[in-house]
Amino acid sequence: MLAELTEKQLTCYLLHVAHTRTFEQIAEELGVKVSTVQTHIERAREKVAAAAKELNKSEKLQHPL
């Protein structure tokens, strides 16, 4: 799932999710605008959600009830 993300998306996403940094803290640390961090995280969430949905779909096909 995370392999689908760009380097910037991955960095922002992990800093926010795993290290519980705010958008403002990430922006300051990376030297970018808060809106840029927000965009990277939103796109990362979308990609992770889509990948999780695909994984769930393929698991249901392999293991039908």
N, CA, C and O atoms as a Maestro MAE file, in Angstrom:
{
 s_m_m2io_version
 :::
 2.0.0
}

f_m_ct {
 s_m_title
 :::
 protein
 m_atom[260] {
  # First column is atom index #
  i_m_mmod_type
  r_m_x_coord
  r_m_y_coord
  r_m_z_coord
  i_m_residue_number
  s_m_chain_name
  s_m_pdb_residue_name
  s_m_pdb_atom_name
  i_m_atomic_number
  :::
  1 25 0.809 -1.192 0.000 1 A "MET " " N  " 7
  2 3 0.000 0.000 0.000 1 A "MET " " CA " 6
  3 2 0.859 1.265 0.000 1 A "MET " " C  " 6
  4 15 0.650 2.172 -0.806 1 A "MET " " O  " 8
  5 25 1.813 1.309 0.903 2 A "LEU " " N  " 7
  6 3 2.636 2.513 1.011 2 A "LEU " " CA " 6
  7 2 3.559 2.682 -0.187 2 A "LEU " " C  " 6
  8 15 4.030 3.787 -0.459 2 A "LEU " " O  " 8
  9 25 3.818 1.600 -0.900 3 A "ALA " " N  " 7
  10 3 4.668 1.678 -2.094 3 A "ALA " " CA " 6
  11 2 4.016 2.507 -3.200 3 A "ALA " " C  " 6
  12 15 4.691 2.965 -4.122 3 A "ALA " " O  " 8
  13 25 2.711 2.694 -3.102 4 A "GLU " " N  " 7
  14 3 1.976 3.490 -4.092 4 A "GLU " " CA " 6
  15 2 2.201 4.990 -3.917 4 A "GLU " " C  " 6
  16 15 1.904 5.768 -4.824 4 A "GLU " " O  " 8
  17 25 2.712 5.397 -2.783 5 A "LEU " " N  " 7
  18 3 2.847 6.815 -2.467 5 A "LEU " " CA " 6
  19 2 4.147 7.394 -3.011 5 A "LEU " " C  " 6
  20 15 5.159 6.700 -3.120 5 A "LEU " " O  " 8
  21 25 4.098 8.682 -3.351 6 A "THR " " N  " 7
  22 3 5.324 9.377 -3.713 6 A "THR " " CA " 6
  23 2 6.148 9.564 -2.435 6 A "THR " " C  " 6
  24 15 5.640 9.385 -1.328 6 A "THR " " O  " 8
  25 25 7.392 9.917 -2.597 7 A "GLU " " N  " 7
  26 3 8.257 10.123 -1.433 7 A "GLU " " CA " 6
  27 2 7.701 11.219 -0.514 7 A "GLU " " C  " 6
  28 15 7.700 11.068 0.708 7 A "GLU " " O  " 8
  29 25 7.237 12.302 -1.098 8 A "LYS " " N  " 7
  30 3 6.695 13.410 -0.298 8 A "LYS " " CA " 6
  31 2 5.407 13.007 0.409 8 A "LYS " " C  " 6
  32 15 5.204 13.344 1.575 8 A "LYS " " O  " 8
  33 25 4.537 12.286 -0.294 9 A "GLN " " N  " 7
  34 3 3.307 11.810 0.325 9 A "GLN " " CA " 6
  35 2 3.616 10.875 1.484 9 A "GLN " " C  " 6
  36 15 3.030 10.995 2.560 9 A "GLN " " O  " 8
  37 25 4.527 9.955 1.267 10 A "LEU " " N  " 7
  38 3 4.898 8.994 2.307 10 A "LEU " " CA " 6
  39 2 5.477 9.700 3.525 10 A "LEU " " C  " 6
  40 15 5.109 9.394 4.659 10 A "LEU " " O  " 8
  41 25 6.374 10.633 3.293 11 A "THR " " N  " 7
  42 3 7.000 11.364 4.398 11 A "THR " " CA " 6
  43 2 5.954 12.101 5.227 11 A "THR " " C  " 6
  44 15 5.931 11.981 6.452 11 A "THR " " O  " 8
  45 25 5.099 12.855 4.566 12 A "CYS " " N  " 7
  46 3 4.067 13.615 5.280 12 A "CYS " " CA " 6
  47 2 3.098 12.683 5.992 12 A "CYS " " C  " 6
  48 15 2.739 12.921 7.145 12 A "CYS " " O  " 8
  49 25 2.678 11.638 5.321 13 A "TYR " " N  " 7
  50 3 1.726 10.689 5.889 13 A "TYR " " CA " 6
  51 2 2.292 10.028 7.143 13 A "TYR " " C  " 6
  52 15 1.619 9.959 8.172 13 A "TYR " " O  " 8
  53 25 3.521 9.545 7.054 14 A "LEU " " N  " 7
  54 3 4.125 8.874 8.214 14 A "LEU " " CA " 6
  55 2 4.391 9.841 9.361 14 A "LEU " " C  " 6
  56 15 4.191 9.489 10.523 14 A "LEU " " O  " 8
  57 25 4.834 11.040 9.053 15 A "LEU " " N  " 7
  58 3 5.049 12.018 10.119 15 A "LEU " " CA " 6
  59 2 3.735 12.331 10.836 15 A "LEU " " C  " 6
  60 15 3.713 12.526 12.051 15 A "LEU " " O  " 8
  61 25 2.659 12.376 10.082 16 A "HIS " " N  " 7
  62 3 1.364 12.702 10.680 16 A "HIS " " CA " 6
  63 2 0.768 11.496 11.428 16 A "HIS " " C  " 6
  64 15 0.343 11.623 12.577 16 A "HIS " " O  " 8
  65 25 0.740 10.345 10.778 17 A "VAL " " N  " 7
  66 3 0.064 9.177 11.343 17 A "VAL " " CA " 6
  67 2 0.919 8.474 12.398 17 A "VAL " " C  " 6
  68 15 0.443 8.200 13.500 17 A "VAL " " O  " 8
  69 25 2.156 8.187 12.070 18 A "ALA " " N  " 7
  70 3 3.007 7.404 12.973 18 A "ALA " " CA " 6
  71 2 3.668 8.253 14.052 18 A "ALA " " C  " 6
  72 15 3.887 7.790 15.171 18 A "ALA " " O  " 8
  73 25 3.979 9.489 13.708 19 A "HIS " " N  " 7
  74 3 4.697 10.346 14.658 19 A "HIS " " CA " 6
  75 2 3.807 11.444 15.246 19 A "HIS " " C  " 6
  76 15 4.280 12.309 15.984 19 A "HIS " " O  " 8
  77 25 2.529 11.400 14.916 20 A "THR " " N  " 7
  78 3 1.491 12.322 15.415 20 A "THR " " CA " 6
  79 2 1.872 13.805 15.347 20 A "THR " " C  " 6
  80 15 1.563 14.586 16.248 20 A "THR " " O  " 8
  81 25 2.540 14.162 14.271 21 A "ARG " " N  " 7
  82 3 2.886 15.575 14.073 21 A "ARG " " CA " 6
  83 2 1.705 16.286 13.409 21 A "ARG " " C  " 6
  84 15 0.970 15.691 12.622 21 A "ARG " " O  " 8
  85 25 1.540 17.549 13.736 22 A "THR " " N  " 7
  86 3 0.484 18.345 13.107 22 A "THR " " CA " 6
  87 2 0.937 18.761 11.706 22 A "THR " " C  " 6
  88 15 2.114 18.668 11.359 22 A "THR " " O  " 8
  89 25 -0.023 19.218 10.922 23 A "PHE " " N  " 7
  90 3 0.317 19.714 9.590 23 A "PHE " " CA " 6
  91 2 1.315 20.860 9.693 23 A "PHE " " C  " 6
  92 15 2.247 20.962 8.896 23 A "PHE " " O  " 8
  93 25 1.107 21.711 10.680 24 A "GLU " " N  " 7
  94 3 1.984 22.866 10.872 24 A "GLU " " CA " 6
  95 2 3.413 22.421 11.218 24 A "GLU " " C  " 6
  96 15 4.381 22.971 10.694 24 A "GLU " " O  " 8
  97 25 3.534 21.441 12.085 25 A "GLN " " N  " 7
  98 3 4.861 20.935 12.455 25 A "GLN " " CA " 6
  99 2 5.567 20.308 11.259 25 A "GLN " " C  " 6
  100 15 6.763 20.514 11.056 25 A "GLN " " O  " 8
  101 25 4.822 19.547 10.475 26 A "ILE " " N  " 7
  102 3 5.409 18.902 9.292 26 A "ILE " " CA " 6
  103 2 5.858 19.966 8.293 26 A "ILE " " C  " 6
  104 15 6.953 19.884 7.736 26 A "ILE " " O  " 8
  105 25 5.009 20.956 8.072 27 A "ALA " " N  " 7
  106 3 5.347 22.033 7.131 27 A "ALA " " CA " 6
  107 2 6.622 22.739 7.555 27 A "ALA " " C  " 6
  108 15 7.497 23.006 6.731 27 A "ALA " " O  " 8
  109 25 6.725 23.037 8.828 28 A "GLU " " N  " 7
  110 3 7.922 23.714 9.335 28 A "GLU " " CA " 6
  111 2 9.153 22.828 9.172 28 A "GLU " " C  " 6
  112 15 10.209 23.294 8.744 28 A "GLU " " O  " 8
  113 25 9.010 21.553 9.514 29 A "GLU " " N  " 7
  114 3 10.144 20.627 9.416 29 A "GLU " " CA " 6
  115 2 10.626 20.439 7.982 29 A "GLU " " C  " 6
  116 15 11.826 20.327 7.731 29 A "GLU " " O  " 8
  117 25 9.673 20.406 7.037 30 A "LEU " " N  " 7
  118 3 10.028 20.162 5.637 30 A "LEU " " CA " 6
  119 2 10.252 21.443 4.844 30 A "LEU " " C  " 6
  120 15 10.721 21.405 3.706 30 A "LEU " " O  " 8
  121 25 9.913 22.582 5.455 31 A "GLY " " N  " 7
  122 3 10.103 23.856 4.765 31 A "GLY " " CA " 6
  123 2 9.132 24.081 3.625 31 A "GLY " " C  " 6
  124 15 9.493 24.639 2.589 31 A "GLY " " O  " 8
  125 25 7.886 23.638 3.823 32 A "VAL " " N  " 7
  126 3 6.849 23.813 2.806 32 A "VAL " " CA " 6
  127 2 5.624 24.448 3.455 32 A "VAL " " C  " 6
  128 15 5.567 24.604 4.675 32 A "VAL " " O  " 8
  129 25 4.650 24.812 2.634 33 A "LYS " " N  " 7
  130 3 3.417 25.401 3.139 33 A "LYS " " CA " 6
  131 2 2.543 24.330 3.786 33 A "LYS " " C  " 6
  132 15 2.619 23.152 3.435 33 A "LYS " " O  " 8
  133 25 1.721 24.753 4.727 34 A "VAL " " N  " 7
  134 3 0.779 23.838 5.384 34 A "VAL " " CA " 6
  135 2 -0.165 23.230 4.345 34 A "VAL " " C  " 6
  136 15 -0.496 22.047 4.421 34 A "VAL " " O  " 8
  137 25 -0.592 24.031 3.385 35 A "SER " " N  " 7
  138 3 -1.496 23.523 2.350 35 A "SER " " CA " 6
  139 2 -0.843 22.419 1.516 35 A "SER " " C  " 6
  140 15 -1.526 21.508 1.046 35 A "SER " " O  " 8
  141 25 0.463 22.498 1.335 36 A "THR " " N  " 7
  142 3 1.183 21.456 0.606 36 A "THR " " CA " 6
  143 2 1.171 20.155 1.402 36 A "THR " " C  " 6
  144 15 0.946 19.080 0.846 36 A "THR " " O  " 8
  145 25 1.411 20.258 2.690 37 A "VAL " " N  " 7
  146 3 1.371 19.079 3.562 37 A "VAL " " CA " 6
  147 2 -0.031 18.475 3.532 37 A "VAL " " C  " 6
  148 15 -0.185 17.260 3.411 37 A "VAL " " O  " 8
  149 25 -1.035 19.313 3.641 38 A "GLN " " N  " 7
  150 3 -2.416 18.841 3.628 38 A "GLN " " CA " 6
  151 2 -2.715 18.082 2.333 38 A "GLN " " C  " 6
  152 15 -3.338 17.021 2.364 38 A "GLN " " O  " 8
  153 25 -2.280 18.616 1.214 39 A "THR " " N  " 7
  154 3 -2.500 17.965 -0.079 39 A "THR " " CA " 6
  155 2 -1.803 16.611 -0.138 39 A "THR " " C  " 6
  156 15 -2.398 15.628 -0.580 39 A "THR " " O  " 8
  157 25 -0.546 16.550 0.306 40 A "HIS " " N  " 7
  158 3 0.182 15.283 0.292 40 A "HIS " " CA " 6
  159 2 -0.509 14.233 1.163 40 A "HIS " " C  " 6
  160 15 -0.614 13.070 0.773 40 A "HIS " " O  " 8
  161 25 -0.974 14.641 2.328 41 A "ILE " " N  " 7
  162 3 -1.625 13.699 3.238 41 A "ILE " " CA " 6
  163 2 -2.979 13.256 2.687 41 A "ILE " " C  " 6
  164 15 -3.325 12.079 2.783 41 A "ILE " " O  " 8
  165 25 -3.734 14.160 2.122 42 A "GLU " " N  " 7
  166 3 -5.027 13.798 1.531 42 A "GLU " " CA " 6
  167 2 -4.842 12.792 0.401 42 A "GLU " " C  " 6
  168 15 -5.572 11.805 0.318 42 A "GLU " " O  " 8
  169 25 -3.871 13.041 -0.465 43 A "ARG " " N  " 7
  170 3 -3.623 12.118 -1.580 43 A "ARG " " CA " 6
  171 2 -3.120 10.770 -1.073 43 A "ARG " " C  " 6
  172 15 -3.484 9.725 -1.611 43 A "ARG " " O  " 8
  173 25 -2.289 10.796 -0.046 44 A "ALA " " N  " 7
  174 3 -1.795 9.551 0.545 44 A "ALA " " CA " 6
  175 2 -2.960 8.755 1.126 44 A "ALA " " C  " 6
  176 15 -3.047 7.546 0.911 44 A "ALA " " O  " 8
  177 25 -3.843 9.407 1.850 45 A "ARG " " N  " 7
  178 3 -5.009 8.721 2.435 45 A "ARG " " CA " 6
  179 2 -5.874 8.094 1.352 45 A "ARG " " C  " 6
  180 15 -6.350 6.969 1.505 45 A "ARG " " O  " 8
  181 25 -6.078 8.822 0.258 46 A "GLU " " N  " 7
  182 3 -6.878 8.301 -0.848 46 A "GLU " " CA " 6
  183 2 -6.247 7.047 -1.437 46 A "GLU " " C  " 6
  184 15 -6.936 6.060 -1.695 46 A "GLU " " O  " 8
  185 25 -4.930 7.088 -1.649 47 A "LYS " " N  " 7
  186 3 -4.234 5.940 -2.221 47 A "LYS " " CA " 6
  187 2 -4.233 4.743 -1.276 47 A "LYS " " C  " 6
  188 15 -4.415 3.605 -1.709 47 A "LYS " " O  " 8
  189 25 -4.030 4.999 0.003 48 A "VAL " " N  " 7
  190 3 -4.035 3.918 0.994 48 A "VAL " " CA " 6
  191 2 -5.432 3.300 1.073 48 A "VAL " " C  " 6
  192 15 -5.563 2.077 1.120 48 A "VAL " " O  " 8
  193 25 -6.461 4.123 1.087 49 A "ALA " " N  " 7
  194 3 -7.836 3.620 1.146 49 A "ALA " " CA " 6
  195 2 -8.173 2.787 -0.093 49 A "ALA " " C  " 6
  196 15 -8.795 1.731 0.018 49 A "ALA " " O  " 8
  197 25 -7.765 3.261 -1.264 50 A "ALA " " N  " 7
  198 3 -8.028 2.527 -2.504 50 A "ALA " " CA " 6
  199 2 -7.289 1.188 -2.505 50 A "ALA " " C  " 6
  200 15 -7.847 0.172 -2.920 50 A "ALA " " O  " 8
  201 25 -6.048 1.182 -2.046 51 A "ALA " " N  " 7
  202 3 -5.277 -0.054 -1.993 51 A "ALA " " CA " 6
  203 2 -5.881 -1.036 -0.994 51 A "ALA " " C  " 6
  204 15 -5.923 -2.239 -1.254 51 A "ALA " " O  " 8
  205 25 -6.347 -0.533 0.145 52 A "ALA " " N  " 7
  206 3 -6.977 -1.388 1.151 52 A "ALA " " CA " 6
  207 2 -8.274 -1.990 0.603 52 A "ALA " " C  " 6
  208 15 -8.579 -3.157 0.851 52 A "ALA " " O  " 8
  209 25 -9.024 -1.191 -0.135 53 A "LYS " " N  " 7
  210 3 -10.268 -1.674 -0.732 53 A "LYS " " CA " 6
  211 2 -9.981 -2.785 -1.746 53 A "LYS " " C  " 6
  212 15 -10.676 -3.800 -1.772 53 A "LYS " " O  " 8
  213 25 -8.965 -2.590 -2.571 54 A "GLU " " N  " 7
  214 3 -8.581 -3.614 -3.545 54 A "GLU " " CA " 6
  215 2 -8.117 -4.895 -2.854 54 A "GLU " " C  " 6
  216 15 -8.464 -5.997 -3.277 54 A "GLU " " O  " 8
  217 25 -7.337 -4.742 -1.796 55 A "LEU " " N  " 7
  218 3 -6.850 -5.897 -1.046 55 A "LEU " " CA " 6
  219 2 -8.026 -6.650 -0.434 55 A "LEU " " C  " 6
  220 15 -8.073 -7.879 -0.486 55 A "LEU " " O  " 8
  221 25 -8.955 -5.933 0.132 56 A "ASN " " N  " 7
  222 3 -10.134 -6.547 0.727 56 A "ASN " " CA " 6
  223 2 -10.950 -7.285 -0.331 56 A "ASN " " C  " 6
  224 15 -11.439 -8.389 -0.093 56 A "ASN " " O  " 8
  225 25 -11.091 -6.662 -1.499 57 A "LYS " " N  " 7
  226 3 -11.841 -7.270 -2.589 57 A "LYS " " CA " 6
  227 2 -11.174 -8.567 -3.043 57 A "LYS " " C  " 6
  228 15 -11.859 -9.568 -3.253 57 A "LYS " " O  " 8
  229 25 -9.864 -8.565 -3.194 58 A "SER " " N  " 7
  230 3 -9.158 -9.766 -3.652 58 A "SER " " CA " 6
  231 2 -9.189 -10.872 -2.589 58 A "SER " " C  " 6
  232 15 -9.225 -12.054 -2.933 58 A "SER " " O  " 8
  233 25 -9.175 -10.504 -1.314 59 A "GLU " " N  " 7
  234 3 -9.272 -11.505 -0.262 59 A "GLU " " CA " 6
  235 2 -10.634 -12.164 -0.260 59 A "GLU " " C  " 6
  236 15 -10.735 -13.366 -0.013 59 A "GLU " " O  " 8
  237 25 -11.681 -11.408 -0.529 60 A "LYS " " N  " 7
  238 3 -13.021 -11.978 -0.579 60 A "LYS " " CA " 6
  239 2 -13.141 -12.949 -1.752 60 A "LYS " " C  " 6
  240 15 -13.828 -13.965 -1.646 60 A "LYS " " O  " 8
  241 25 -12.483 -12.648 -2.859 61 A "LEU " " N  " 7
  242 3 -12.518 -13.545 -4.008 61 A "LEU " " CA " 6
  243 2 -11.787 -14.854 -3.711 61 A "LEU " " C  " 6
  244 15 -12.206 -15.918 -4.165 61 A "LEU " " O  " 8
  245 25 -10.710 -14.775 -2.961 62 A "GLN " " N  " 7
  246 3 -9.928 -15.961 -2.645 62 A "GLN " " CA " 6
  247 2 -10.572 -16.802 -1.550 62 A "GLN " " C  " 6
  248 15 -10.392 -18.020 -1.512 62 A "GLN " " O  " 8
  249 25 -11.322 -16.160 -0.660 63 A "HIS " " N  " 7
  250 3 -11.919 -16.847 0.480 63 A "HIS " " CA " 6
  251 2 -13.405 -16.518 0.600 63 A "HIS " " C  " 6
  252 15 -13.826 -15.877 1.563 63 A "HIS " " O  " 8
  253 25 -14.205 -16.961 -0.388 64 A "PRO " " N  " 7
  254 3 -15.632 -16.642 -0.308 64 A "PRO " " CA " 6
  255 2 -16.269 -17.385 0.867 64 A "PRO " " C  " 6
  256 15 -15.825 -18.465 1.255 64 A "PRO " " O  " 8
  257 25 -17.298 -16.792 1.411 65 A "LEU " " N  " 7
  258 3 -18.010 -17.409 2.542 65 A "LEU " " CA " 6
  259 2 -18.924 -18.506 2.111 65 A "LEU " " C  " 6
  260 15 -19.589 -19.119 2.945 65 A "LEU " " O  " 8
  :::
 }
 m_bond[259] {
  # First column is bond index #
  i_m_from
  i_m_to
  i_m_order
  :::
  1 1 2 1
  2 2 3 1
  3 3 4 2
  4 3 5 1
  5 5 6 1
  6 6 7 1
  7 7 8 2
  8 7 9 1
  9 9 10 1
  10 10 11 1
  11 11 12 2
  12 11 13 1
  13 13 14 1
  14 14 15 1
  15 15 16 2
  16 15 17 1
  17 17 18 1
  18 18 19 1
  19 19 20 2
  20 19 21 1
  21 21 22 1
  22 22 23 1
  23 23 24 2
  24 23 25 1
  25 25 26 1
  26 26 27 1
  27 27 28 2
  28 27 29 1
  29 29 30 1
  30 30 31 1
  31 31 32 2
  32 31 33 1
  33 33 34 1
  34 34 35 1
  35 35 36 2
  36 35 37 1
  37 37 38 1
  38 38 39 1
  39 39 40 2
  40 39 41 1
  41 41 42 1
  42 42 43 1
  43 43 44 2
  44 43 45 1
  45 45 46 1
  46 46 47 1
  47 47 48 2
  48 47 49 1
  49 49 50 1
  50 50 51 1
  51 51 52 2
  52 51 53 1
  53 53 54 1
  54 54 55 1
  55 55 56 2
  56 55 57 1
  57 57 58 1
  58 58 59 1
  59 59 60 2
  60 59 61 1
  61 61 62 1
  62 62 63 1
  63 63 64 2
  64 63 65 1
  65 65 66 1
  66 66 67 1
  67 67 68 2
  68 67 69 1
  69 69 70 1
  70 70 71 1
  71 71 72 2
  72 71 73 1
  73 73 74 1
  74 74 75 1
  75 75 76 2
  76 75 77 1
  77 77 78 1
  78 78 79 1
  79 79 80 2
  80 79 81 1
  81 81 82 1
  82 82 83 1
  83 83 84 2
  84 83 85 1
  85 85 86 1
  86 86 87 1
  87 87 88 2
  88 87 89 1
  89 89 90 1
  90 90 91 1
  91 91 92 2
  92 91 93 1
  93 93 94 1
  94 94 95 1
  95 95 96 2
  96 95 97 1
  97 97 98 1
  98 98 99 1
  99 99 100 2
  100 99 101 1
  101 101 102 1
  102 102 103 1
  103 103 104 2
  104 103 105 1
  105 105 106 1
  106 106 107 1
  107 107 108 2
  108 107 109 1
  109 109 110 1
  110 110 111 1
  111 111 112 2
  112 111 113 1
  113 113 114 1
  114 114 115 1
  115 115 116 2
  116 115 117 1
  117 117 118 1
  118 118 119 1
  119 119 120 2
  120 119 121 1
  121 121 122 1
  122 122 123 1
  123 123 124 2
  124 123 125 1
  125 125 126 1
  126 126 127 1
  127 127 128 2
  128 127 129 1
  129 129 130 1
  130 130 131 1
  131 131 132 2
  132 131 133 1
  133 133 134 1
  134 134 135 1
  135 135 136 2
  136 135 137 1
  137 137 138 1
  138 138 139 1
  139 139 140 2
  140 139 141 1
  141 141 142 1
  142 142 143 1
  143 143 144 2
  144 143 145 1
  145 145 146 1
  146 146 147 1
  147 147 148 2
  148 147 149 1
  149 149 150 1
  150 150 151 1
  151 151 152 2
  152 151 153 1
  153 153 154 1
  154 154 155 1
  155 155 156 2
  156 155 157 1
  157 157 158 1
  158 158 159 1
  159 159 160 2
  160 159 161 1
  161 161 162 1
  162 162 163 1
  163 163 164 2
  164 163 165 1
  165 165 166 1
  166 166 167 1
  167 167 168 2
  168 167 169 1
  169 169 170 1
  170 170 171 1
  171 171 172 2
  172 171 173 1
  173 173 174 1
  174 174 175 1
  175 175 176 2
  176 175 177 1
  177 177 178 1
  178 178 179 1
  179 179 180 2
  180 179 181 1
  181 181 182 1
  182 182 183 1
  183 183 184 2
  184 183 185 1
  185 185 186 1
  186 186 187 1
  187 187 188 2
  188 187 189 1
  189 189 190 1
  190 190 191 1
  191 191 192 2
  192 191 193 1
  193 193 194 1
  194 194 195 1
  195 195 196 2
  196 195 197 1
  197 197 198 1
  198 198 199 1
  199 199 200 2
  200 199 201 1
  201 201 202 1
  202 202 203 1
  203 203 204 2
  204 203 205 1
  205 205 206 1
  206 206 207 1
  207 207 208 2
  208 207 209 1
  209 209 210 1
  210 210 211 1
  211 211 212 2
  212 211 213 1
  213 213 214 1
  214 214 215 1
  215 215 216 2
  216 215 217 1
  217 217 218 1
  218 218 219 1
  219 219 220 2
  220 219 221 1
  221 221 222 1
  222 222 223 1
  223 223 224 2
  224 223 225 1
  225 225 226 1
  226 226 227 1
  227 227 228 2
  228 227 229 1
  229 229 230 1
  230 230 231 1
  231 231 232 2
  232 231 233 1
  233 233 234 1
  234 234 235 1
  235 235 236 2
  236 235 237 1
  237 237 238 1
  238 238 239 1
  239 239 240 2
  240 239 241 1
  241 241 242 1
  242 242 243 1
  243 243 244 2
  244 243 245 1
  245 245 246 1
  246 246 247 1
  247 247 248 2
  248 247 249 1
  249 249 250 1
  250 250 251 1
  251 251 252 2
  252 251 253 1
  253 253 254 1
  254 254 255 1
  255 255 256 2
  256 255 257 1
  257 257 258 1
  258 258 259 1
  259 259 260 2
  :::
 }
}
